[in-house]
Amino acid sequence: MDPNLLRSYANVLLSAVNLQRGQCVLVRGEPVHLPFIGILAEEAYVRGARYVRYDTAESENPRLYKARVERSLEEYLDYAPRALYDPYGSILDEDWAMIVLHAPEDPDFLAALDPDRNARCVRSAARAMQPHRRRIVSGNEIAWLVAFLPTEGMASRILGLPPGPEAVEELWRILVPILRLDRPDPAAAWGEHCRDLAARAERLTALGLESLRFRGPGTDLTVGLPEGAIWLGGPERTAKGRLFFPNIPTEEVFTSPHLRRAEGRAAFTRPVLVPSVGKTVEGGWIEFRDGRAVGWGAGSGKEVLDTLLSMDEGARSLGEVALVDGSSPIFASGKTFHNILFDENAACHIALGSAFPGCLRGAEGRPEEDLPGLGLNVSMVHTDFMIGGPEVDVTGTGRDGREIRVMTGGRFEV
């Protein structure tokens, strides 16, 4: 792999979190990512980072996690060690930046785990992380970023090639234009792109939509929006006012729907590898009534939906609805990446689970227990499912009853 390309990518990621001189950086990922994390650390120190720490969440250390789920005594499956989660309090208090590399070494490594034992471990970890996750993802108290890094296993899955360095090289060739690494200044190109997304989000907010209706093969879903809904996309700001980009790549604009106002059926237009369960859902669908999932199924992986939808009370309601234009370079690649970071940026999607308080006027900073009363969902989980594509139209209804054609054939009209 071209080391100059890797350094360029590392600098894109450090620019995305707007790393400041004297700031510390937490990098999370699997052990297979360590060579790139070493490059990332070098470039962070060149930029003046005070300290760079590498860590793994429990699920990001797949061999240890698999050993636990398969071999642990039943009575210990619900244990979540404080030593894993307490450090996030200091990281938040000291205003670190956080970069998460979201790409497993082997996407099928955890697929054979017992679903009930796995679900218990997932729940315990989610409960332990929830207060910190709320401060990071919902509260934006620090700059955070989720990014992708090719692995041999992922390259094999995406391209249908034997796993090996050649497959990784081929995947990088596809990723270079998607990640804008072919531009003279990739970081500046991302800045311009994200400003365009923010402008589109502002236009959608100004429409004051009361609901969105998705119609396509197997899909007729109406998603209600709370009054005062805010659309977001591109850059966000930390609690201290610094700009950062939470996802690389990103092609979406999104908001949080009203948790009690989803009606109809949505068919998934792409397979979804659910990281918390370690299995893929293909040919899936969900039916909603009064905002709750009341029926679901899949060509394969229904048990994944069974597990996900039983994680907690909020797992059956929506926390996000997102729109992605068909001009997305990820969609244009013609590939299914089996990685939510990429696949959610190829098509419109909905997410089961937690909502974003920043997507509703007056909700940001409110206690979690207040959010359902404002129409926002609360959950330990947040899992995206793609429901858009070239055959899907999206129509909005304003609060004055007027209809607005938002997307036709997967392309924006607003």
Rosetta blueprint (number, residue, H / E / L):
1 M L
2 D L
3 P H
4 N H
5 L H
6 L H
7 R H
8 S H
9 Y H
10 A H
11 N H
12 V H
13 L H
14 L H
15 S H
16 A H
17 V L
18 N L
19 L L
20 Q L
21 R L
22 G L
23 Q L
24 C E
25 V E
26 L E
27 V E
28 R E
29 G L
30 E L
31 P H
32 V H
33 H H
34 L H
35 P H
36 F H
37 I H
38 G H
39 I H
40 L H
41 A H
42 E H
43 E H
44 A H
45 Y H
46 V H
47 R L
48 G L
49 A L
50 R L
51 Y E
52 V E
53 R E
54 Y E
55 D E
56 T L
57 A L
58 E H
59 S H
60 E H
61 N L
62 P H
63 R H
64 L H
65 Y H
66 K H
67 A H
68 R H
69 V H
70 E H
71 R H
72 S L
73 L L
74 E H
75 E H
76 Y H
77 L L
78 D L
79 Y L
80 A L
81 P L
82 R H
83 A H
84 L H
85 Y H
86 D L
87 P H
88 Y H
89 G H
90 S H
91 I H
92 L H
93 D H
94 E L
95 D L
96 W L
97 A E
98 M E
99 I E
100 V E
101 L E
102 H L
103 A L
104 P L
105 E L
106 D L
107 P L
108 D L
109 F L
110 L L
111 A L
112 A L
113 L L
114 D L
115 P H
116 D H
117 R H
118 N H
119 A H
120 R H
121 C H
122 V H
123 R H
124 S H
125 A H
126 A H
127 R H
128 A H
129 M H
130 Q H
131 P H
132 H H
133 R H
134 R H
135 R H
136 I H
137 V H
138 S H
139 G L
140 N L
141 E L
142 I L
143 A L
144 W E
145 L E
146 V E
147 A E
148 F L
149 L L
150 P L
151 T L
152 E H
153 G H
154 M H
155 A H
156 S H
157 R H
158 I H
159 L H
160 G L
161 L L
162 P L
163 P L
164 G L
165 P H
166 E H
167 A H
168 V H
169 E H
170 E H
171 L H
172 W H
173 R H
174 I H
175 L H
176 V H
177 P H
178 I H
179 L L
180 R L
181 L L
182 D L
183 R L
184 P L
185 D L
186 P H
187 A H
188 A H
189 A H
190 W H
191 G H
192 E H
193 H H
194 C H
195 R H
196 D H
197 L H
198 A H
199 A H
200 R H
201 A H
202 E H
203 R H
204 L H
205 T H
206 A H
207 L H
208 G L
209 L E
210 E E
211 S E
212 L E
213 R E
214 F E
215 R E
216 G E
217 P L
218 G L
219 T E
220 D E
221 L E
222 T E
223 V E
224 G E
225 L L
226 P L
227 E L
228 G L
229 A E
230 I L
231 W L
232 L E
233 G L
234 G L
235 P L
236 E E
237 R E
238 T L
239 A L
240 K L
241 G L
242 R L
243 L E
244 F E
245 F L
246 P L
247 N E
248 I E
249 P L
250 T L
251 E L
252 E E
253 V E
254 F E
255 T E
256 S L
257 P L
258 H L
259 L L
260 R L
261 R L
262 A E
263 E E
264 G E
265 R E
266 A E
267 A E
268 F L
269 T L
270 R L
271 P L
272 V E
273 L E
274 V E
275 P L
276 S L
277 V L
278 G L
279 K E
280 T E
281 V E
282 E E
283 G L
284 G L
285 W E
286 I E
287 E E
288 F E
289 R E
290 D L
291 G L
292 R E
293 A E
294 V E
295 G E
296 W E
297 G E
298 A L
299 G L
300 S E
301 G L
302 K H
303 E H
304 V H
305 L H
306 D H
307 T H
308 L H
309 L L
310 S L
311 M L
312 D L
313 E H
314 G H
315 A H
316 R H
317 S L
318 L E
319 G E
320 E E
321 V E
322 A E
323 L E
324 V E
325 D L
326 G L
327 S L
328 S L
329 P H
330 I H
331 F H
332 A H
333 S L
334 G L
335 K L
336 T L
337 F L
338 H L
339 N L
340 I H
341 L H
342 F H
343 D H
344 E L
345 N L
346 A L
347 A L
348 C L
349 H E
350 I E
351 A E
352 L E
353 G E
354 S L
355 A L
356 F L
357 P H
358 G H
359 C H
360 L E
361 R L
362 G L
363 A L
364 E L
365 G L
366 R L
367 P L
368 E H
369 E H
370 D H
371 L H
372 P H
373 G H
374 L H
375 G L
376 L L
377 N L
378 V L
379 S L
380 M L
381 V L
382 H E
383 T E
384 D E
385 F E
386 M E
387 I L
388 G L
389 G L
390 P L
391 E L
392 V L
393 D E
394 V E
395 T E
396 G E
397 T E
398 G E
399 R L
400 D L
401 G L
402 R L
403 E E
404 I E
405 R E
406 V E
407 M E
408 T E
409 G L
410 G L
411 R E
412 F E
413 E L
414 V L
